[in-house]
Amino acid sequence: MFNEVLKKLLESKKVTQRSLAKNLNLAESTVSGYVSGTSEPDFDTLKKIANFFNVSVSIFFDEPNNLNIEMNHDDYNLIDYHQREIQRILAKYKHD
């Protein structure tokens, strides 16, 4: 069940296993094991994963089919902010 929820989070947030591993200081093989279901994280790592995705730890105990994981308003605001910053920086260098 944990691995199915993790798969849905990775897909919906467009995060790679490599990126998750890097951001949480985990080996890629560890994250791969979580996704394949051959291993599960300890509770501290579970909390780190939940924090990374900005979700409650309890989401990992729900049935995967009952999950409605989508990008929320904050996700879109963050994307918009980064796009504006990139455009601002590119415009600065274009004029220099």
Order of alpha helices (4+ residues) and beta strands (2+ residues): alpha-alpha-alpha-alpha-alpha
